[in-house]
């Protein structure tokens, strides 16, 4: 599977893209429960990658990062995240080949009471 998204309710989301191509991750793809959760924005907290070309991350036609070779960026270690255009889809382009794993922190609203789990 070239794109895998692992969501958690009220927690982080992991995105893995592998192989050459362009992959779009919409905010609606980050919902754990589509009936109770509405994701309003998502920030990139960590990235790990390996590529024999380059991998670019774009949001709203603005390039957020382009990475080469192998590496890791742990923005949250510095109390930072890639939050520019965080209400837009994330477009990942892998040229030639490679894999990227990103951890996202998401902001969401819920139509259930967080303490009881009962619909509002």
N, C-alpha and C positions, 0 to 999 in steps of 0.2 A: 504494500500500500504506500503510494508516494506521499500522502498527507495523512497524518494522524493527529487528532485533537483529543486530549484527555482533560475533561472538566471536573471540577468539584464544586459543590454548593457552598457559597460563602467562603471560597478559597481560591487558590491559584489555578491556572490552566496551563497545561504543557502542550506545545505545538511541535511536531516533528515533520520536517519535509525532507525527502530524499530523492535523488535523481534529477537529471536536467529537466527544467521546465519552469513554469510560472504557476504559483499557487496563491489563491486569494482566501484569506481568513476574514470573514465578516463577523461583526459583533454578535449576530444571532447564532453563529457557530460556537460561541463560548458559553452558551447556556447549559447548565446541568439539567434543569427541569424547565422545558419550554412553556409550561402552563403557569408556573409561579414566578419565574425569574425573567427580568428584562435587563440585559447588560447595556449600560449607558456609555462606558468607556473602558479601555484596557491599556495598561502601560507595560512596556517590555522591561522586565527586571533582570533577566539573565539570558545570555546566548552562549551556546557551545557549537562549534562547527568544525567540519573538515571538508576541504574541497581541492580539486586539482585545477580549478578555474577561479571563479569568484561567486559570491552570494550577495545579493542586494536586498535590502528591506526598504520598501517605499510605502508611504501613507499619504493619500490625497495628492498624488503626483510629486511629493517631496521626498527626496532620498534621505532616509534616516541613518543608514549604515551600509557600507560595502566592505566585505571581509574576504580575505584570501588565506590560503594554506590551512592551518589548524590553529584554533585558539578558543579562548573563553573570555567573556566579559561578564563580570558580576557587579552590575550597577548598584544593586541593593546593599552591597558591602560599603558603599560610599553614600548611602542614603540618597540615591539618585535613581532615576529610571528614564527610559526613552518615552516621553509623554507627549511630544509634539504631535498634533493631529490625532489624539488618542480616541476620538469619537469616530474615526474612519477605519475602513478595512485595512488589514495588513497584507501587502502584496510581496511575496517572497519569490525572487527569481534566482534559480541556480543555473549558472552557465557551466557547461561541460559536464560536471558531475559533482556530487558531494551530498552532505547531510547537515542540517541545522536543527538544533533543539532550542526552543525558547520557552522561558517561564514568563507568564503574564500575570500581572495582578489586575483584577477586574473590579469595576464599580458597578453595582447593580441595584435595582429596586425589586421588591418582592411583594406579591399580593397575598401573603400569608403572615400571620402573627409569628415573629421569630421565636417567641418563647413557648407557644403552644403548637405551632404548625397548622393552626386552623385558618382557613381562608378568611380574608378580611371582607 
